[in-house]
Amino acid sequence: MRVQLESTALEGELGAFSIRIRNAGTDYILLREILEIGQTASATWQLSLPGEVEYRAEPDCFVHHRESRGTERPVFNVGLLVPGEEISIRTRIRLLNLPKAFRLAYYQYDLQEISRRVYFEKRVGRELRYVRLVGPELEGYLIPSPLQDGASHRTVVFPYAEQVAEQPREREFRAEAHLRPRPFSLENACARLGLSSIEEHTYYAGLELWAIRSGERAWLVSSTRTIELPRVESLASLFHLLDSDDHPKVEVEFRRETKTLFAEEVTLVVSKGTFLTFLPRADLIRFFEKVRAFGLTLGVERSPQAGRVIVTR
């Protein structure tokens, strides 16, 4: 495994790390996810695809009804590495408090176990099925790809990943880089607030502000601005989301009837019983002030593919 910083190493920015994983053994590897320890997943090889998956006991197979409007199920895996193959990914992390520890979760099986546990894509008439393969048919499917990242294009159904009894293996690694410090440091920000100790801190690169929490209070701070924040469940998650999403608007969900407090402030959209608004980034600070005035809490719902800000009581 090789880990390398691809972006400029300025303290507080989101830095892009490339991670290359090689299967150097004789078994087969099913990648599950990479987790920054203490945070949510940074990368995952288990995907929810549109449609519905039906299991049929006779024959033993899964059928993917892609046109169905049923509930999405995260049973698809696109990280099957045969011996000798390697795959690369990119992930963005906050360039603070390096080095940071990560954990790679994966499953490791020999050929017989792969045949028993993994269902491979096979078209039968007009149906897209996922079936178990044996013998030469399985071996032919598992020929190493000549492409550098070809393994990432295999799509299989791996239901055992969803079973509590099937625990993945884990391997820890570290991401590190030499960082160029900010002219206005964290120590400067704490001194401006008159704080001798803090519980949590991060950086909001979008507005070049330190985010600091001490006790029940939190602030955004620069050499010229001090903005008090509402209660935030995780400063790191909130400002990672705001800095990593390049969309000009931020998706916000209102829970526990908080929508009524903002009905005259924002345009609400109802989606599957969920009340949402899409907030221009220029309005974020004023929005934070309203949330604080109402005594509400900000949370974050994140996945490797997307995320939204949550307003709750």
ABEGO torsion letter per residue (X at the ends): XBBBBABBBBBGBBBBBBBBBBBABABBBBBABBBBBGBBBABBABBBBBEBBBBBAOBBBBBBBAABABBBBBABBABBBBBGBBBBBBBBBBBBGOBBBBBBBBBBBBAAAAAAABBBBBBBEABBBBBBBBEAAAAAAABBBABAAAAAABBBBBAAAABAABBBBBBBBBBBBBBBBBABBAAAAAAAAGBABBABBBBBAAAGBBBBBBEABBBBBBAABBBBBBBBABAAAAAAAAAABABABBBBBBBGGAAAAAAAABBBBBBGGBBBBBBBAAAAAAAAAAAAAAGBBBBBBBBAABBBBBBBX
